[in-house]
Amino acid sequence: MFKKVIFGSLLISSFNSVANVSLDPNFTLMQERAGLKLFEQGKYQEAFEKLSELAAWGYKDSQYVLAFLFFKGQHVEQSTLIGMGWLAMAAESGIEDWVNLFDKLYSAASKSEKLRIDKIVEDYTAKYGMQVQRVTCSKTQKPPSKKIVIACVKGDYFVHDYAIDLNEQTLSL
């Protein structure tokens, strides 16, 4: 009996340490920075590979870049609809430029396009939104600058893991 309890405890603790490796804050920060750099270098496949998982976990910079990969069809099938879904998720952060861009693109959409965008935003919010992925954003000052920026952080190591839509045929609308 005692051996079963110890084995069970070891199994659970080793599972937890393995499950948390990919969500270590330093690892995810390095992965996101690497993905953003790859995107800036035009290495879209590698950028997508680094950022798509983080975007699904609620990381706002990754969601923003994914929006543009879909808008422009860089390494993924071009989709304004999926791009709008990711841009809406990034705009949850309250970053004014992102919110304004989403609002501008949304207002230019037709009535039927707006209905489809509303559905994807609802679906993505339930999967990748701040609340479900436990992300919080707040205004902060980054020394030595006095500039106020919005910083978003993941509250814990818990994630709901959902697959990324790669084309509009896979959407559940």
C-alpha positions as CSV (number, residue, x, y, z in Angstrom):
1,M,0.0,0.0,0.0
2,F,2.8,2.4,1.0
3,K,4.6,1.7,-2.3
4,K,1.5,2.5,-4.3
5,V,1.1,5.8,-2.5
6,I,4.7,6.8,-3.1
7,F,4.6,5.7,-6.8
8,G,1.3,7.6,-7.3
9,S,2.9,10.7,-5.7
10,L,6.0,10.4,-7.9
11,L,3.9,9.9,-11.0
12,I,1.7,13.0,-10.2
13,S,4.7,15.2,-9.3
14,S,6.6,14.2,-12.4
15,F,3.5,14.8,-14.6
16,N,3.1,18.3,-13.1
17,S,6.7,19.2,-13.7
18,V,6.5,18.0,-17.3
19,A,3.2,19.8,-17.9
20,N,4.6,23.1,-16.6
21,V,7.9,23.1,-18.6
22,S,6.4,24.7,-21.7
23,L,4.6,27.3,-19.6
24,D,7.6,28.4,-17.6
25,P,7.5,32.2,-17.8
26,N,11.1,32.5,-18.9
27,F,10.7,29.9,-21.6
28,T,7.5,31.4,-23.0
29,L,9.0,34.9,-23.0
30,M,12.1,33.6,-24.9
31,Q,9.9,31.7,-27.3
32,E,7.7,34.7,-28.0
33,R,10.7,37.0,-28.5
34,A,12.3,34.5,-30.9
35,G,9.0,34.2,-32.8
36,L,8.6,37.9,-33.1
37,K,12.2,38.2,-34.4
38,L,11.6,35.5,-36.9
39,F,8.4,37.3,-38.1
40,E,10.4,40.6,-38.5
41,Q,13.0,38.6,-40.5
42,G,10.3,37.3,-42.9
43,K,10.7,33.7,-41.6
44,Y,7.0,33.2,-41.4
45,Q,6.9,29.4,-41.1
46,E,9.3,29.4,-38.1
47,A,7.5,32.4,-36.6
48,F,4.2,30.6,-36.9
49,E,5.6,27.5,-35.3
50,K,6.9,29.5,-32.3
51,L,3.9,31.8,-31.9
52,S,0.8,29.8,-32.7
53,E,0.9,27.8,-29.5
54,L,1.5,30.9,-27.4
55,A,-1.4,32.7,-29.2
56,A,-3.6,29.8,-28.3
57,W,-2.6,30.2,-24.7
58,G,-3.6,33.9,-24.7
59,Y,-0.3,35.7,-25.3
60,K,-1.3,39.0,-26.9
61,D,1.8,39.8,-29.0
62,S,1.6,36.3,-30.5
63,Q,-2.1,36.8,-31.2
64,Y,-1.3,40.1,-32.9
65,V,1.3,38.6,-35.2
66,L,-0.9,35.6,-36.0
67,A,-3.5,38.1,-37.2
68,F,-1.1,39.5,-39.8
69,L,0.1,36.1,-40.9
70,F,-3.5,35.3,-41.7
71,F,-4.3,38.7,-43.2
72,K,-1.3,38.4,-45.6
73,G,-1.3,34.7,-46.1
74,Q,2.2,34.3,-44.9
75,H,2.9,30.6,-44.4
76,V,-0.8,30.0,-43.8
77,E,-3.8,30.2,-46.1
78,Q,-4.9,33.9,-46.4
79,S,-8.0,34.6,-44.3
80,T,-9.3,38.0,-43.3
81,L,-11.9,36.3,-41.1
82,I,-9.3,34.3,-39.1
83,G,-7.1,37.4,-39.0
84,M,-9.9,39.4,-37.5
85,G,-10.5,36.7,-34.9
86,W,-6.8,36.9,-33.8
87,L,-6.8,40.7,-34.0
88,A,-9.8,40.9,-31.7
89,M,-8.0,38.6,-29.2
90,A,-5.0,40.8,-29.3
91,A,-7.1,44.0,-29.0
92,E,-8.5,42.6,-25.7
93,S,-5.3,43.9,-24.2
94,G,-6.5,47.5,-24.6
95,I,-3.5,48.5,-26.7
96,E,-4.9,51.5,-28.5
97,D,-3.3,50.9,-31.9
98,W,-4.6,47.3,-32.0
99,V,-8.1,48.3,-30.8
100,N,-8.2,51.1,-33.4
101,L,-7.1,48.8,-36.2
102,F,-9.7,46.2,-35.3
103,D,-12.4,48.9,-35.2
104,K,-11.3,50.4,-38.5
105,L,-11.3,47.0,-40.3
106,Y,-14.6,46.0,-38.7
107,S,-16.3,49.2,-39.7
108,A,-15.2,48.6,-43.3
109,A,-16.7,45.1,-43.4
110,S,-20.1,44.4,-45.0
111,K,-23.1,43.5,-42.8
112,S,-22.7,39.8,-43.6
113,E,-19.0,39.9,-43.0
114,K,-19.6,41.6,-39.6
115,L,-21.9,38.7,-38.7
116,R,-19.2,36.2,-39.5
117,I,-16.5,38.2,-37.7
118,D,-18.8,38.4,-34.6
119,K,-19.2,34.6,-34.6
120,I,-15.4,34.0,-34.9
121,V,-14.7,36.6,-32.2
122,E,-17.2,34.9,-29.9
123,D,-15.7,31.5,-30.6
124,Y,-12.1,32.7,-30.2
125,T,-13.0,34.6,-27.0
126,A,-14.3,31.3,-25.5
127,K,-11.0,29.5,-26.5
128,Y,-8.2,32.1,-26.5
129,G,-9.6,35.1,-24.6
130,M,-8.1,36.7,-21.6
131,Q,-10.5,35.3,-19.1
132,V,-10.4,31.6,-20.2
133,Q,-6.6,31.7,-20.6
134,R,-6.1,33.7,-17.4
135,V,-4.2,36.7,-18.9
136,T,-4.3,40.1,-17.4
137,C,-3.1,43.4,-18.9
138,S,-2.3,46.6,-17.1
139,K,-0.6,49.9,-17.8
140,T,3.0,50.0,-16.6
141,Q,6.1,52.1,-17.0
142,K,9.2,50.5,-18.3
143,P,12.3,52.2,-16.9
144,P,14.4,54.1,-17.9
145,S,11.6,55.5,-20.1
146,K,8.7,57.3,-18.6
147,K,6.5,56.0,-21.4
148,I,3.4,54.1,-20.2
149,V,2.8,50.8,-22.0
150,I,0.4,48.0,-21.6
151,A,1.9,44.8,-20.3
152,C,0.1,41.5,-20.4
153,V,1.0,38.5,-18.2
154,K,-0.3,35.0,-17.9
155,G,-1.6,34.5,-14.3
156,D,-0.6,30.9,-13.9
157,Y,0.5,27.8,-15.6
158,F,-3.0,26.6,-16.4
159,V,-4.1,26.6,-20.0
160,H,-7.0,25.4,-22.1
161,D,-5.3,24.0,-25.2
162,Y,-7.2,24.4,-28.4
163,A,-6.1,23.7,-31.9
164,I,-5.5,26.7,-34.2
165,D,-7.8,27.1,-37.2
166,L,-5.7,27.0,-40.3
167,N,-8.3,27.8,-42.9
168,E,-11.9,28.9,-43.0
169,Q,-13.2,25.4,-43.8
170,T,-12.3,24.3,-40.3
171,L,-14.2,27.1,-38.5
172,S,-17.1,26.1,-36.4
173,L,-19.4,29.0,-37.4
